[in-house]
Amino acid sequence: MEGLTITAVITAAGVISGIILGWLGRARAVKLDTAAEASKDARLQADIEFIKRGVDDLRIEQRAQGKRFDDLTERLTRVEESTKSAHRRIDRIENEGRG
């Protein structure tokens, strides 16, 4: 009977150690997975921040382009008015020269 008891104790110890080792292995795998996921999330967050800064830069540049376009439009209007005025003066001078 003593041999049977020793066998039962060894079997129980084996089962318990198997459970403990399995649990520790699973805990380690979960910890590694969590670290890998956190690293992946951090890279993704950094990429998103980079894209946001790029979009902000593009918006600023677009506003500056719009301002330059408005300024150019205003200058063109003034040049057209000046050209009209110059043509009127030239026409007046030509008419005085004929008359």
MOPAC internal coordinates of N, CA, C and O (Angstrom, degrees):
PM7 1SCF
backbone

  N    0.0000 0     0.00 0     0.00 0    0    0    0
  C    1.4427 1     0.00 0     0.00 0    1    0    0
  C    1.5160 1   112.52 1     0.00 0    2    1    0
  O    1.2310 1   122.00 1   148.34 1    3    2    1
  N    1.3243 1   113.77 1   -31.66 1    3    2    1
  C    1.4462 1   116.92 1  -179.15 1    5    3    2
  C    1.5287 1   111.23 1   -63.55 1    6    5    3
  O    1.2310 1   119.39 1   144.04 1    7    6    5
  N    1.2884 1   118.78 1   -35.96 1    7    6    5
  C    1.4609 1   123.20 1   178.36 1    9    7    6
  C    1.5153 1   110.85 1   -64.17 1   10    9    7
  O    1.2310 1   121.54 1   143.16 1   11   10    9
  N    1.3258 1   114.66 1   -36.84 1   11   10    9
  C    1.4587 1   119.97 1   178.48 1   13   11   10
  C    1.5221 1   110.62 1   -68.31 1   14   13   11
  O    1.2310 1   119.33 1   141.81 1   15   14   13
  N    1.3078 1   118.88 1   -38.19 1   15   14   13
  C    1.4579 1   123.50 1   178.95 1   17   15   14
  C    1.5263 1   110.44 1   -67.09 1   18   17   15
  O    1.2310 1   121.00 1   137.57 1   19   18   17
  N    1.3151 1   115.69 1   -42.43 1   19   18   17
  C    1.4662 1   119.50 1   178.67 1   21   19   18
  C    1.5265 1   109.65 1   -64.10 1   22   21   19
  O    1.2310 1   120.27 1   139.04 1   23   22   21
  N    1.3015 1   117.08 1   -40.96 1   23   22   21
  C    1.4615 1   121.38 1   178.22 1   25   23   22
  C    1.5246 1   110.41 1   -63.48 1   26   25   23
  O    1.2310 1   120.48 1   138.38 1   27   26   25
  N    1.3039 1   116.69 1   -41.62 1   27   26   25
  C    1.4712 1   120.83 1   179.08 1   29   27   26
  C    1.5247 1   110.59 1   -65.12 1   30   29   27
  O    1.2310 1   120.47 1   138.82 1   31   30   29
  N    1.3313 1   116.70 1   -41.18 1   31   30   29
  C    1.4714 1   120.76 1   179.56 1   33   31   30
  C    1.5221 1   110.06 1   -65.87 1   34   33   31
  O    1.2310 1   120.27 1   136.81 1   35   34   33
  N    1.3204 1   117.09 1   -43.19 1   35   34   33
  C    1.4754 1   121.06 1   179.51 1   37   35   34
  C    1.5244 1   109.70 1   -65.03 1   38   37   35
  O    1.2310 1   120.56 1   138.16 1   39   38   37
  N    1.3218 1   116.53 1   -41.84 1   39   38   37
  C    1.4639 1   120.42 1   178.21 1   41   39   38
  C    1.5216 1   110.61 1   -63.18 1   42   41   39
  O    1.2310 1   120.23 1   135.64 1   43   42   41
  N    1.3160 1   117.16 1   -44.36 1   43   42   41
  C    1.4686 1   121.00 1   179.60 1   45   43   42
  C    1.5258 1   110.26 1   -64.17 1   46   45   43
  O    1.2310 1   120.75 1   138.14 1   47   46   45
  N    1.3411 1   116.18 1   -41.86 1   47   46   45
  C    1.4683 1   119.76 1   178.52 1   49   47   46
  C    1.5230 1   110.50 1   -63.17 1   50   49   47
  O    1.2310 1   120.51 1   140.05 1   51   50   49
  N    1.3221 1   116.63 1   -39.95 1   51   50   49
  C    1.4703 1   121.06 1   178.15 1   53   51   50
  C    1.5195 1   111.54 1   -63.25 1   54   53   51
  O    1.2310 1   121.17 1   135.63 1   55   54   53
  N    1.3291 1   115.36 1   -44.37 1   55   54   53
  C    1.4701 1   119.97 1   179.57 1   57   55   54
  C    1.5232 1   110.38 1   -63.96 1   58   57   55
  O    1.2310 1   120.70 1   134.34 1   59   58   57
  N    1.3254 1   116.27 1   -45.66 1   59   58   57
  C    1.4684 1   120.11 1  -178.86 1   61   59   58
  C    1.5315 1   110.51 1   -64.21 1   62   61   59
  O    1.2310 1   120.47 1   136.32 1   63   62   61
  N    1.3519 1   116.72 1   -43.68 1   63   62   61
  C    1.4689 1   118.47 1   179.36 1   65   63   62
  C    1.5281 1   110.74 1   -66.20 1   66   65   63
  O    1.2310 1   120.11 1   144.45 1   67   66   65
  N    1.3280 1   117.39 1   -35.55 1   67   66   65
  C    1.4668 1   120.67 1   176.23 1   69   67   66
  C    1.5237 1   111.37 1   -62.46 1   70   69   67
  O    1.2310 1   120.93 1   137.58 1   71   70   69
  N    1.3217 1   115.82 1   -42.42 1   71   70   69
  C    1.4691 1   120.65 1   178.58 1   73   71   70
  C    1.5286 1   109.69 1   -64.31 1   74   73   71
  O    1.2310 1   120.97 1   134.71 1   75   74   73
  N    1.3439 1   115.75 1   -45.29 1   75   74   73
  C    1.4698 1   119.43 1  -178.90 1   77   75   74
  C    1.5258 1   110.72 1   -63.94 1   78   77   75
  O    1.2310 1   119.78 1   133.24 1   79   78   77
  N    1.3276 1   118.03 1   -46.76 1   79   78   77
  C    1.4679 1   121.25 1   179.11 1   81   79   78
  C    1.5291 1   111.46 1   -63.09 1   82   81   79
  O    1.2310 1   120.51 1   139.63 1   83   82   81
  N    1.3169 1   116.63 1   -40.37 1   83   82   81
  C    1.4725 1   120.00 1   176.71 1   85   83   82
  C    1.5195 1   111.62 1   -62.28 1   86   85   83
  O    1.2310 1   120.96 1   136.36 1   87   86   85
  N    1.3078 1   115.76 1   -43.64 1   87   86   85
  C    1.4679 1   120.90 1   179.53 1   89   87   86
  C    1.5278 1   110.49 1   -63.93 1   90   89   87
  O    1.2310 1   120.03 1   135.43 1   91   90   89
  N    1.3329 1   117.55 1   -44.57 1   91   90   89
  C    1.4692 1   121.24 1   178.80 1   93   91   90
  C    1.5368 1   111.34 1   -63.47 1   94   93   91
  O    1.2310 1   120.95 1   139.37 1   95   94   93
  N    1.3294 1   115.79 1   -40.63 1   95   94   93
  C    1.4705 1   119.85 1   177.68 1   97   95   94
  C    1.5204 1   111.84 1   -63.77 1   98   97   95
  O    1.2310 1   121.27 1   138.32 1   99   98   97
  N    1.3204 1   115.17 1   -41.68 1   99   98   97
  C    1.4662 1   119.02 1   178.75 1  101   99   98
  C    1.5204 1   110.65 1   -65.77 1  102  101   99
  O    1.2310 1   120.43 1   137.84 1  103  102  101
  N    1.3385 1   116.78 1   -42.16 1  103  102  101
  C    1.4620 1   120.61 1   179.61 1  105  103  102
  C    1.5316 1   110.34 1   -62.43 1  106  105  103
  O    1.2310 1   121.03 1   139.53 1  107  106  105
  N    1.3344 1   115.63 1   -40.47 1  107  106  105
  C    1.4703 1   119.56 1   178.68 1  109  107  106
  C    1.5331 1   110.52 1   -64.80 1  110  109  107
  O    1.2310 1   120.24 1   137.12 1  111  110  109
  N    1.3272 1   117.15 1   -42.88 1  111  110  109
  C    1.4633 1   121.59 1   179.47 1  113  111  110
  C    1.5248 1   110.87 1   -62.82 1  114  113  111
  O    1.2310 1   120.54 1   138.91 1  115  114  113
  N    1.3216 1   116.58 1   -41.09 1  115  114  113
  C    1.4691 1   120.41 1   178.10 1  117  115  114
  C    1.5247 1   110.14 1   -63.87 1  118  117  115
  O    1.2310 1   120.94 1   138.26 1  119  118  117
  N    1.3379 1   115.81 1   -41.74 1  119  118  117
  C    1.4669 1   120.34 1   179.74 1  121  119  118
  C    1.5334 1   110.72 1   -63.25 1  122  121  119
  O    1.2310 1   120.38 1   135.85 1  123  122  121
  N    1.3331 1   116.89 1   -44.15 1  123  122  121
  C    1.4659 1   120.95 1   178.48 1  125  123  122
  C    1.5267 1   111.24 1   -65.10 1  126  125  123
  O    1.2310 1   120.40 1   138.79 1  127  126  125
  N    1.3235 1   116.84 1   -41.21 1  127  126  125
  C    1.4661 1   120.87 1   177.85 1  129  127  126
  C    1.5235 1   110.87 1   -62.50 1  130  129  127
  O    1.2310 1   121.11 1   138.92 1  131  130  129
  N    1.3207 1   115.48 1   -41.08 1  131  130  129
  C    1.4646 1   120.06 1   179.45 1  133  131  130
  C    1.5246 1   110.66 1   -64.38 1  134  133  131
  O    1.2310 1   120.26 1   137.67 1  135  134  133
  N    1.3235 1   117.11 1   -42.33 1  135  134  133
  C    1.4688 1   121.07 1   178.59 1  137  135  134
  C    1.5254 1   110.95 1   -64.47 1  138  137  135
  O    1.2310 1   120.62 1   137.24 1  139  138  137
  N    1.3276 1   116.41 1   -42.76 1  139  138  137
  C    1.4681 1   120.15 1   179.13 1  141  139  138
  C    1.5264 1   110.49 1   -64.55 1  142  141  139
  O    1.2310 1   120.49 1   138.69 1  143  142  141
  N    1.3112 1   116.66 1   -41.31 1  143  142  141
  C    1.4687 1   120.81 1   179.37 1  145  143  142
  C    1.5233 1   110.90 1   -65.66 1  146  145  143
  O    1.2310 1   120.44 1   139.92 1  147  146  145
  N    1.3260 1   116.76 1   -40.08 1  147  146  145
  C    1.4717 1   120.55 1   178.38 1  149  147  146
  C    1.5179 1   110.74 1   -64.79 1  150  149  147
  O    1.2310 1   120.18 1   139.80 1  151  150  149
  N    1.3052 1   117.26 1   -40.20 1  151  150  149
  C    1.4680 1   121.19 1   177.60 1  153  151  150
  C    1.5254 1   110.44 1   -63.95 1  154  153  151
  O    1.2310 1   120.90 1   136.85 1  155  154  153
  N    1.3118 1   115.88 1   -43.15 1  155  154  153
  C    1.4712 1   120.86 1   178.57 1  157  155  154
  C    1.5284 1   110.40 1   -62.71 1  158  157  155
  O    1.2310 1   120.55 1   135.88 1  159  158  157
  N    1.3253 1   116.56 1   -44.12 1  159  158  157
  C    1.4638 1   121.00 1   178.64 1  161  159  158
  C    1.5183 1   111.56 1   -63.22 1  162  161  159
  O    1.2310 1   120.53 1   141.03 1  163  162  161
  N    1.3377 1   116.59 1   -38.97 1  163  162  161
  C    1.4661 1   120.11 1   179.71 1  165  163  162
  C    1.5237 1   110.45 1   -64.84 1  166  165  163
  O    1.2310 1   120.13 1   137.26 1  167  166  165
  N    1.3290 1   117.36 1   -42.74 1  167  166  165
  C    1.4708 1   120.18 1   177.70 1  169  167  166
  C    1.5237 1   110.82 1   -63.43 1  170  169  167
  O    1.2310 1   120.84 1   137.79 1  171  170  169
  N    1.3203 1   116.00 1   -42.21 1  171  170  169
  C    1.4601 1   120.32 1   179.25 1  173  171  170
  C    1.5252 1   110.88 1   -62.79 1  174  173  171
  O    1.2310 1   120.62 1   137.98 1  175  174  173
  N    1.3208 1   116.42 1   -42.02 1  175  174  173
  C    1.4660 1   120.98 1   178.82 1  177  175  174
  C    1.5303 1   110.40 1   -63.77 1  178  177  175
  O    1.2310 1   120.55 1   138.35 1  179  178  177
  N    1.3343 1   116.54 1   -41.65 1  179  178  177
  C    1.4649 1   120.22 1   178.42 1  181  179  178
  C    1.5250 1   110.57 1   -63.32 1  182  181  179
  O    1.2310 1   120.17 1   138.85 1  183  182  181
  N    1.3295 1   117.27 1   -41.15 1  183  182  181
  C    1.4608 1   120.89 1   178.14 1  185  183  182
  C    1.5277 1   110.86 1   -63.74 1  186  185  183
  O    1.2310 1   120.50 1   138.70 1  187  186  185
  N    1.3149 1   116.65 1   -41.30 1  187  186  185
  C    1.4699 1   120.51 1   179.18 1  189  187  186
  C    1.5261 1   110.07 1   -63.75 1  190  189  187
  O    1.2310 1   120.17 1   137.78 1  191  190  189
  N    1.3296 1   117.29 1   -42.22 1  191  190  189
  C    1.4721 1   120.63 1   178.07 1  193  191  190
  C    1.5243 1   110.53 1   -61.93 1  194  193  191
  O    1.2310 1   120.17 1   139.33 1  195  194  193
  N    1.3296 1   117.27 1   -40.67 1  195  194  193
  C    1.4593 1   121.34 1   178.73 1  197  195  194
  C    1.5215 1   110.37 1   -62.43 1  198  197  195
  O    1.2310 1   120.34 1   136.94 1  199  198  197
  N    1.3125 1   116.95 1   -43.06 1  199  198  197
  C    1.4710 1   121.25 1   178.98 1  201  199  198
  C    1.5282 1   110.20 1   -64.98 1  202  201  199
  O    1.2310 1   120.14 1   138.37 1  203  202  201
  N    1.3368 1   117.34 1   -41.63 1  203  202  201
  C    1.4694 1   120.53 1   179.48 1  205  203  202
  C    1.5185 1   110.47 1   -61.36 1  206  205  203
  O    1.2310 1   120.37 1   137.16 1  207  206  205
  N    1.3472 1   116.91 1   -42.84 1  207  206  205
  C    1.4677 1   119.49 1   178.75 1  209  207  206
  C    1.5224 1   110.67 1   -63.85 1  210  209  207
  O    1.2310 1   120.61 1   141.36 1  211  210  209
  N    1.3329 1   116.43 1   -38.64 1  211  210  209
  C    1.4652 1   120.13 1   178.22 1  213  211  210
  C    1.5194 1   111.53 1   -63.82 1  214  213  211
  O    1.2310 1   120.43 1   138.31 1  215  214  213
  N    1.3204 1   116.79 1   -41.69 1  215  214  213
  C    1.4713 1   120.81 1   178.58 1  217  215  214
  C    1.5348 1   109.96 1   -65.01 1  218  217  215
  O    1.2310 1   120.41 1   138.02 1  219  218  217
  N    1.3301 1   116.83 1   -41.98 1  219  218  217
  C    1.4638 1   120.10 1   177.65 1  221  219  218
  C    1.5251 1   110.76 1   -60.97 1  222  221  219
  O    1.2310 1   120.25 1   137.72 1  223  222  221
  N    1.3394 1   117.13 1   -42.28 1  223  222  221
  C    1.4634 1   120.87 1   177.78 1  225  223  222
  C    1.5276 1   110.84 1   -62.02 1  226  225  223
  O    1.2310 1   120.81 1   139.05 1  227  226  225
  N    1.3255 1   116.05 1   -40.95 1  227  226  225
  C    1.4654 1   119.68 1   178.84 1  229  227  226
  C    1.5294 1   111.50 1   -64.61 1  230  229  227
  O    1.2310 1   120.38 1   141.24 1  231  230  229
  N    1.3175 1   116.88 1   -38.76 1  231  230  229
  C    1.4671 1   120.01 1   178.02 1  233  231  230
  C    1.5184 1   111.10 1   -63.80 1  234  233  231
  O    1.2310 1   120.90 1   137.02 1  235  234  233
  N    1.3229 1   115.88 1   -42.98 1  235  234  233
  C    1.4677 1   119.93 1   178.64 1  237  235  234
  C    1.5250 1   109.95 1   -61.97 1  238  237  235
  O    1.2310 1   120.75 1   135.10 1  239  238  237
  N    1.3280 1   116.18 1   -44.90 1  239  238  237
  C    1.4669 1   120.29 1   179.98 1  241  239  238
  C    1.5269 1   110.48 1   -64.88 1  242  241  239
  O    1.2310 1   120.21 1   142.64 1  243  242  241
  N    1.3265 1   117.20 1   -37.36 1  243  242  241
  C    1.4657 1   120.30 1   178.98 1  245  243  242
  C    1.5340 1   110.48 1   -65.00 1  246  245  243
  O    1.2310 1   120.45 1   138.64 1  247  246  245
  N    1.3176 1   116.75 1   -41.36 1  247  246  245
  C    1.4705 1   119.37 1   177.38 1  249  247  246
  C    1.5273 1   110.85 1   -62.51 1  250  249  247
  O    1.2310 1   120.72 1   137.95 1  251  250  249
  N    1.3389 1   116.24 1   -42.05 1  251  250  249
  C    1.4650 1   120.12 1   179.29 1  253  251  250
  C    1.5296 1   110.16 1   -63.97 1  254  253  251
  O    1.2310 1   120.11 1   139.35 1  255  254  253
  N    1.3250 1   117.39 1   -40.65 1  255  254  253
  C    1.4610 1   120.46 1   177.67 1  257  255  254
  C    1.5352 1   110.48 1   -63.32 1  258  257  255
  O    1.2310 1   120.58 1   138.76 1  259  258  257
  N    1.3240 1   116.51 1   -41.24 1  259  258  257
  C    1.4659 1   120.16 1   177.93 1  261  259  258
  C    1.5196 1   111.27 1   -61.75 1  262  261  259
  O    1.2310 1   120.46 1   138.61 1  263  262  261
  N    1.3241 1   116.73 1   -41.39 1  263  262  261
  C    1.4756 1   120.96 1   178.48 1  265  263  262
  C    1.5210 1   109.72 1   -63.57 1  266  265  263
  O    1.2310 1   120.68 1   134.67 1  267  266  265
  N    1.3425 1   116.30 1   -45.33 1  267  266  265
  C    1.4758 1   119.12 1   178.88 1  269  267  266
  C    1.5317 1   110.70 1   -62.31 1  270  269  267
  O    1.2310 1   120.41 1   141.27 1  271  270  269
  N    1.3283 1   116.81 1   -38.73 1  271  270  269
  C    1.4644 1   120.29 1   178.93 1  273  271  270
  C    1.5245 1   110.36 1   -64.56 1  274  273  271
  O    1.2310 1   120.30 1   136.13 1  275  274  273
  N    1.3345 1   117.04 1   -43.87 1  275  274  273
  C    1.4649 1   120.62 1   178.17 1  277  275  274
  C    1.5250 1   110.75 1   -61.43 1  278  277  275
  O    1.2310 1   120.49 1   137.18 1  279  278  277
  N    1.3362 1   116.67 1   -42.82 1  279  278  277
  C    1.4671 1   120.66 1   178.25 1  281  279  278
  C    1.5242 1   111.05 1   -62.66 1  282  281  279
  O    1.2310 1   121.04 1   137.90 1  283  282  281
  N    1.3258 1   115.62 1   -42.10 1  283  282  281
  C    1.4577 1   119.87 1   179.68 1  285  283  282
  C    1.5247 1   111.18 1   -66.02 1  286  285  283
  O    1.2310 1   120.12 1   140.65 1  287  286  285
  N    1.3101 1   117.37 1   -39.35 1  287  286  285
  C    1.4598 1   121.54 1   177.85 1  289  287  286
  C    1.5228 1   110.56 1   -62.34 1  290  289  287
  O    1.2310 1   120.84 1   136.94 1  291  290  289
  N    1.3339 1   116.01 1   -43.06 1  291  290  289
  C    1.4607 1   120.28 1   178.43 1  293  291  290
  C    1.5313 1   110.95 1   -63.10 1  294  293  291
  O    1.2310 1   120.50 1   137.29 1  295  294  293
  N    1.3266 1   116.65 1   -42.71 1  295  294  293
  C    1.4687 1   119.98 1   178.67 1  297  295  294
  C    1.5216 1   111.08 1   -63.74 1  298  297  295
  O    1.2310 1   120.56 1   139.32 1  299  298  297
  N    1.3340 1   116.53 1   -40.68 1  299  298  297
  C    1.4654 1   120.59 1   179.51 1  301  299  298
  C    1.5226 1   110.23 1   -62.70 1  302  301  299
  O    1.2310 1   120.10 1   138.76 1  303  302  301
  N    1.3145 1   117.41 1   -41.24 1  303  302  301
  C    1.4684 1   121.07 1   178.38 1  305  303  302
  C    1.5283 1   109.97 1   -60.58 1  306  305  303
  O    1.2310 1   120.47 1   135.94 1  307  306  305
  N    1.3454 1   116.71 1   -44.06 1  307  306  305
  C    1.4595 1   119.94 1   179.12 1  309  307  306
  C    1.5272 1   111.54 1   -64.76 1  310  309  307
  O    1.2310 1   120.44 1   140.73 1  311  310  309
  N    1.3225 1   116.76 1   -39.27 1  311  310  309
  C    1.4737 1   120.06 1   178.55 1  313  311  310
  C    1.5244 1   110.03 1   -65.40 1  314  313  311
  O    1.2310 1   120.03 1   139.04 1  315  314  313
  N    1.3252 1   117.55 1   -40.96 1  315  314  313
  C    1.4702 1   119.85 1   178.00 1  317  315  314
  C    1.5197 1   111.11 1   -62.35 1  318  317  315
  O    1.2310 1   120.35 1   136.90 1  319  318  317
  N    1.3449 1   116.93 1   -43.10 1  319  318  317
  C    1.4617 1   120.43 1   177.98 1  321  319  318
  C    1.5231 1   110.84 1   -63.02 1  322  321  319
  O    1.2310 1   120.61 1   138.11 1  323  322  321
  N    1.3134 1   116.44 1   -41.89 1  323  322  321
  C    1.4613 1   120.44 1   178.98 1  325  323  322
  C    1.5215 1   110.79 1   -64.88 1  326  325  323
  O    1.2310 1   120.62 1   140.68 1  327  326  325
  N    1.3300 1   116.42 1   -39.32 1  327  326  325
  C    1.4633 1   120.59 1   178.63 1  329  327  326
  C    1.5262 1   110.61 1   -64.55 1  330  329  327
  O    1.2310 1   120.26 1   137.66 1  331  330  329
  N    1.3262 1   117.11 1   -42.34 1  331  330  329
  C    1.4658 1   120.71 1   177.18 1  333  331  330
  C    1.5163 1   110.09 1   -59.16 1  334  333  331
  O    1.2310 1   121.08 1   133.26 1  335  334  333
  N    1.3114 1   115.55 1   -46.74 1  335  334  333
  C    1.4622 1   120.87 1  -179.83 1  337  335  334
  C    1.5295 1   110.46 1   -61.44 1  338  337  335
  O    1.2310 1   120.24 1   137.49 1  339  338  337
  N    1.3214 1   117.14 1   -42.51 1  339  338  337
  C    1.4692 1   120.94 1   179.74 1  341  339  338
  C    1.5245 1   110.00 1   -64.53 1  342  341  339
  O    1.2310 1   120.16 1   139.10 1  343  342  341
  N    1.3244 1   117.30 1   -40.90 1  343  342  341
  C    1.4714 1   119.98 1   178.54 1  345  343  342
  C    1.5272 1   110.91 1   -63.63 1  346  345  343
  O    1.2310 1   120.34 1   140.23 1  347  346  345
  N    1.3217 1   116.95 1   -39.77 1  347  346  345
  C    1.4740 1   119.56 1   177.57 1  349  347  346
  C    1.5184 1   110.58 1   -61.59 1  350  349  347
  O    1.2310 1   120.67 1   136.33 1  351  350  349
  N    1.3442 1   116.32 1   -43.67 1  351  350  349
  C    1.4723 1   119.76 1   179.49 1  353  351  350
  C    1.5194 1   110.61 1   -64.57 1  354  353  351
  O    1.2310 1   120.78 1   137.74 1  355  354  353
  N    1.3317 1   116.11 1   -42.26 1  355  354  353
  C    1.4749 1   118.95 1   178.70 1  357  355  354
  C    1.5197 1   110.00 1   -63.23 1  358  357  355
  O    1.2310 1   120.09 1   135.88 1  359  358  357
  N    1.3256 1   117.44 1   -44.12 1  359  358  357
  C    1.4714 1   120.47 1   178.43 1  361  359  358
  C    1.5210 1   110.39 1   -60.14 1  362  361  359
  O    1.2310 1   120.40 1   137.81 1  363  362  361
  N    1.3636 1   116.84 1   -42.19 1  363  362  361
  C    1.4771 1   120.89 1   179.01 1  365  363  362
  C    1.5252 1   110.57 1   -62.86 1  366  365  363
  O    1.2310 1   120.12 1   136.67 1  367  366  365
  N    1.3095 1   117.38 1   -43.33 1  367  366  365
  C    1.4735 1   120.77 1   179.05 1  369  367  366
  C    1.5093 1   110.93 1   -64.02 1  370  369  367
  O    1.2310 1   120.43 1   137.57 1  371  370  369
  N    1.3487 1   116.79 1   -42.43 1  371  370  369
  C    1.4686 1   120.13 1   178.68 1  373  371  370
  C    1.5269 1   110.63 1   -63.94 1  374  373  371
  O    1.2310 1   120.50 1   140.34 1  375  374  373
  N    1.3399 1   116.65 1   -39.66 1  375  374  373
  C    1.4722 1   119.77 1   179.80 1  377  375  374
  C    1.5223 1   110.61 1   -68.34 1  378  377  375
  O    1.2310 1   119.52 1   142.87 1  379  378  377
  N    1.3361 1   118.52 1   -37.13 1  379  378  377
  C    1.4666 1   120.81 1   177.98 1  381  379  378
  C    1.5330 1   110.63 1   -67.69 1  382  381  379
  O    1.2310 1   120.85 1   145.42 1  383  382  381
  N    1.3206 1   115.97 1   -34.58 1  383  382  381
  C    1.4755 1   120.31 1   179.05 1  385  383  382
  C    1.5106 1   112.34 1   -69.20 1  386  385  383
  O    1.2310 1   119.61 1   152.05 1  387  386  385
  N    1.2981 1   118.35 1   -27.95 1  387  386  385
  C    1.4679 1   123.08 1  -179.26 1  389  387  386
  C    1.5380 1   110.73 1   -84.13 1  390  389  387
  O    1.2310 1   122.01 1   150.25 1  391  390  389
  N    1.2880 1   113.75 1   -29.75 1  391  390  389
  C    1.4496 1   120.13 1  -169.58 1  393  391  390
  C    1.4279 1   116.04 1   -84.83 1  394  393  391
  O    1.2310 1   120.10 1   180.00 1  395  394  393

